[in-house]
Amino acid sequence: MLLIWLWFKLDDQKLQKTFAWINVVAVIVGFWVFYGVSHPAGTLATWFLVVNWVNVIIAILQFYFGYRKAN
């Protein structure tokens, strides 16, 4: 839901920058938890890893839209 809302606010660079940095923190914590906690191999661990990588992609897009030069 947040991704959909942010997609319509692409011209708000301050908002994009803020959420991009929040996503960086979320990615670091997410991967730290994933690799720092012993977990059995299974679908939940796979989906947790997928969500972390999707968050990386979202953060990259937010950095792009947040730091691009306005024309």
Contact map, one row per residue, 1 for C-alpha under 8 A:
11111000000000000000000000000000000000000000000000000000000000000000000
11111100000000000000000000000000000000000000000000000000000000000000000
11111110000000000000000000000000000000000000000000000000010000000000000
11111111000000000000000000000000000000000000000000000000000000000000000
11111111100000000000000000000000000000000000000000000000000000000000000
01111111110000010000000000000000000000000000000000000000000000000000000
00111111110000000000000000000000000000000000000000000000000000000000000
00011111110000000000000000000000000000000000000000000000000000000000000
00001111111100110000000000000000000000000000000000000000000000000000000
00000111111110010000000000000000000000000000000000000000000000001100000
00000000111110000000000000000000000000000000000000000000000000001000000
00000000111111110000000000000000000000000000000000000000000000000100000
00000000011111111000000000000000000000000000000000000000000000001110000
00000000000111111100000000000000000000000000000000000000000000000100000
00000000100111111110000000000000000000000000000000000000000000000100000
00000100110111111111000000000000000000000000000000000000000001101100000
00000000000011111111100000000000000000000000000000000000000001101110000
00000000000001111111110000000000000000000000000000000000000000000000000
00000000000000111111111000000000000000000000000000000000001001000000000
00000000000000011111111100000000000000000000000000000000011101100100000
00000000000000001111111110000000000000000000000000000000001000000000000
00000000000000000111111111000000000000000000000000000000000000000000000
00000000000000000011111111100000000000000000000000000011011000000000000
00000000000000000001111111110000000000000000000000000001001000000000000
00000000000000000000111111111000000000000000000000000000000000000000000
00000000000000000000011111111100000000000000000000000010000000000000000
00000000000000000000001111111110000000000000000000010011000000000000000
00000000000000000000000111111111000000000000000000000000000000000000000
00000000000000000000000011111111100000000000000000000000000000000000000
00000000000000000000000001111111110000000000000000010000000000000000000
00000000000000000000000000111111111100000000000010010000000000000000000
00000000000000000000000000011111111100000000000000000000000000000000000
00000000000000000000000000001111111110000000000000000000000000000000000
00000000000000000000000000000111111110000000100110000000000000000000000
00000000000000000000000000000011111111000000000000000000000000000000000
00000000000000000000000000000011111111000000000000000000000000000000000
00000000000000000000000000000000111111100000000000000000000000000000000
00000000000000000000000000000000001111110000000000000000000000000000000
00000000000000000000000000000000000011111000100000000000000000000000000
00000000000000000000000000000000000001111100100000000000000000000000000
00000000000000000000000000000000000000111110110000000000000000000000000
00000000000000000000000000000000000000011111110000000000000000000000000
00000000000000000000000000000000000000001111111000000000000000000000000
00000000000000000000000000000000000000000111111100000000000000000000000
00000000000000000000000000000000010000111111111110000000000000000000000
00000000000000000000000000000000000000001111111111000000000000000000000
00000000000000000000000000000000000000000011111111100000000000000000000
00000000000000000000000000000000010000000001111111110000000000000000000
00000000000000000000000000000010010000000000111111111000000000000000000
00000000000000000000000000000000000000000000011111111100000000000000000
00000000000000000000000000000000000000000000001111111110000000000000000
00000000000000000000000000100110000000000000000111111111000000000000000
00000000000000000000000000000000000000000000000011111111100000000000000
00000000000000000000000000000000000000000000000001111111110000000000000
00000000000000000000001001100000000000000000000000111111111000000000000
00000000000000000000001100100000000000000000000000011111111100000000000
00000000000000000000000000000000000000000000000000001111111110000000000
00100000000000000001001000000000000000000000000000000111111111000000000
00000000000000000011101100000000000000000000000000000011111111100000000
00000000000000000001000000000000000000000000000000000001111111110000000
00000000000000000000000000000000000000000000000000000000111111111000000
00000000000000011011000000000000000000000000000000000000011111111100000
00000000000000011001000000000000000000000000000000000000001111111110000
00000000000000000000000000000000000000000000000000000000000111111111000
00000000011010011000000000000000000000000000000000000000000011111111000
00000000010111111001000000000000000000000000000000000000000001111111000
00000000000010001000000000000000000000000000000000000000000000111111100
00000000000000000000000000000000000000000000000000000000000000011111110
00000000000000000000000000000000000000000000000000000000000000000011111
00000000000000000000000000000000000000000000000000000000000000000001111
00000000000000000000000000000000000000000000000000000000000000000000111
